[in-house]
């Protein structure tokens, strides 16, 4: 005999968990506020510092480096601040290369860079492995109910556009980079996610699931 309520329970639990987490994170987003920078003042820094890895228009040609074009300025600003040591403390996001890049940036510089890359137009990508992307679509849109992993779309939107000031844009990101970050969250190497949200999700995913959802995200637009 089928029991619809039993089948719906994991899905309802996932929705409740996401709703609770979003309510918890809302004050953090409100406290951060809208980032207002001057893109024109970032041009020199982009040319001298950022373009070599991320390209002048933010569409990184290398899978090792994230594409920044079209990313929410609040998210970009937060990441730059997290890379930079504050008052002698270790950086909240540990990356030797990026730590060196942001070392001499002022707060206004970071806001200007965030505004600059947010204003760039992202170039669409396509998934290279259709079969793997199909597996990833199921996870992105429906989660993994057996592991109580919520759907990525719940926070990052069905088209990967994200939610400004709370959840970053994912659409068109290099699959290799996305997979690397999920694994870093899973291991705890990266721990600058609010309320450990991504660490809790990634901890329940295996390498195949991470590869699949990362491949699907690469083709979102």
DAMO-V985255 format. One record per residue. N is the residue number from 1. RES is the residue in three letters. D_LAST is the distance of its C-alpha to the last C-alpha in whole Angstrom. Layout:
<<N | RES | D_LAST> <N | RES | D_LAST>>
This chain:
<<1 | UNK | 41> <2 | UNK | 38> <3 | UNK | 37> <4 | UNK | 34> <5 | UNK | 35> <6 | UNK | 35> <7 | UNK | 31> <8 | UNK | 30> <9 | UNK | 31> <10 | UNK | 29> <11 | UNK | 26> <12 | UNK | 28> <13 | UNK | 29> <14 | UNK | 25> <15 | UNK | 24> <16 | UNK | 27> <17 | UNK | 27> <18 | UNK | 23> <19 | UNK | 25> <20 | UNK | 28> <21 | UNK | 26> <22 | UNK | 24> <23 | UNK | 27> <24 | UNK | 28> <25 | UNK | 26> <26 | UNK | 26> <27 | UNK | 29> <28 | UNK | 28> <29 | UNK | 25> <30 | UNK | 27> <31 | UNK | 29> <32 | UNK | 27> <33 | UNK | 26> <34 | UNK | 24> <35 | UNK | 24> <36 | UNK | 25> <37 | UNK | 26> <38 | UNK | 26> <39 | UNK | 24> <40 | UNK | 27> <41 | UNK | 29> <42 | UNK | 26> <43 | UNK | 26> <44 | UNK | 29> <45 | UNK | 28> <46 | UNK | 25> <47 | UNK | 27> <48 | UNK | 29> <49 | UNK | 28> <50 | UNK | 24> <51 | UNK | 23> <52 | UNK | 25> <53 | UNK | 22> <54 | UNK | 19> <55 | UNK | 20> <56 | UNK | 21> <57 | UNK | 17> <58 | UNK | 16> <59 | UNK | 14> <60 | UNK | 16> <61 | UNK | 17> <62 | UNK | 19> <63 | UNK | 17> <64 | UNK | 20> <65 | UNK | 19> <66 | UNK | 16> <67 | UNK | 13> <68 | UNK | 14> <69 | UNK | 13> <70 | UNK | 11> <71 | UNK | 13> <72 | UNK | 15> <73 | UNK | 19> <74 | UNK | 20> <75 | UNK | 19> <76 | UNK | 19> <77 | UNK | 23> <78 | UNK | 24> <79 | UNK | 23> <80 | UNK | 25> <81 | UNK | 28> <82 | UNK | 27> <83 | UNK | 28> <84 | UNK | 31> <85 | UNK | 34> <86 | UNK | 36> <87 | UNK | 39> <88 | UNK | 40> <89 | UNK | 38> <90 | UNK | 36> <91 | UNK | 32> <92 | UNK | 30> <93 | UNK | 27> <94 | UNK | 29> <95 | UNK | 28> <96 | UNK | 31> <97 | UNK | 29> <98 | UNK | 27> <99 | UNK | 30> <100 | UNK | 32> <101 | UNK | 29> <102 | UNK | 30> <103 | UNK | 33> <104 | UNK | 34> <105 | UNK | 32> <106 | UNK | 33> <107 | UNK | 31> <108 | UNK | 30> <109 | UNK | 29> <110 | UNK | 26> <111 | UNK | 26> <112 | UNK | 25> <113 | UNK | 23> <114 | UNK | 21> <115 | UNK | 21> <116 | UNK | 20> <117 | UNK | 17> <118 | UNK | 16> <119 | UNK | 16> <120 | UNK | 15> <121 | UNK | 12> <122 | UNK | 9> <123 | UNK | 9> <124 | UNK | 6> <125 | UNK | 8> <126 | UNK | 9> <127 | UNK | 11> <128 | UNK | 15> <129 | UNK | 16> <130 | UNK | 16> <131 | UNK | 18> <132 | UNK | 17> <133 | UNK | 14> <134 | UNK | 16> <135 | UNK | 18> <136 | UNK | 15> <137 | UNK | 13> <138 | UNK | 17> <139 | UNK | 17> <140 | UNK | 14> <141 | UNK | 15> <142 | UNK | 18> <143 | UNK | 20> <144 | UNK | 23> <145 | UNK | 25> <146 | UNK | 28> <147 | UNK | 27> <148 | UNK | 27> <149 | UNK | 23> <150 | UNK | 21> <151 | UNK | 17> <152 | UNK | 15> <153 | UNK | 13> <154 | UNK | 16> <155 | UNK | 16> <156 | UNK | 12> <157 | UNK | 11> <158 | UNK | 10> <159 | UNK | 6> <160 | UNK | 7> <161 | UNK | 8> <162 | UNK | 11> <163 | UNK | 15> <164 | UNK | 16> <165 | UNK | 20> <166 | UNK | 19> <167 | UNK | 16> <168 | UNK | 14> <169 | UNK | 10> <170 | UNK | 9> <171 | UNK | 5> <172 | UNK | 6> <173 | UNK | 10> <174 | UNK | 13> <175 | UNK | 14> <176 | UNK | 17> <177 | UNK | 17> <178 | UNK | 15> <179 | UNK | 18> <180 | UNK | 21> <181 | UNK | 20> <182 | UNK | 20> <183 | UNK | 23> <184 | UNK | 25> <185 | UNK | 24> <186 | UNK | 26> <187 | UNK | 29> <188 | UNK | 29> <189 | UNK | 29> <190 | UNK | 26> <191 | UNK | 27> <192 | UNK | 26> <193 | UNK | 24> <194 | UNK | 25> <195 | UNK | 28> <196 | UNK | 27> <197 | UNK | 24> <198 | UNK | 22> <199 | UNK | 25> <200 | UNK | 26> <201 | UNK | 23> <202 | UNK | 23> <203 | UNK | 27> <204 | UNK | 26> <205 | UNK | 24> <206 | UNK | 25> <207 | UNK | 24> <208 | UNK | 23> <209 | UNK | 21> <210 | UNK | 19> <211 | UNK | 18> <212 | UNK | 17> <213 | UNK | 14> <214 | UNK | 14> <215 | UNK | 13> <216 | UNK | 11> <217 | UNK | 9> <218 | UNK | 8> <219 | UNK | 6> <220 | UNK | 4> <221 | UNK | 0>>
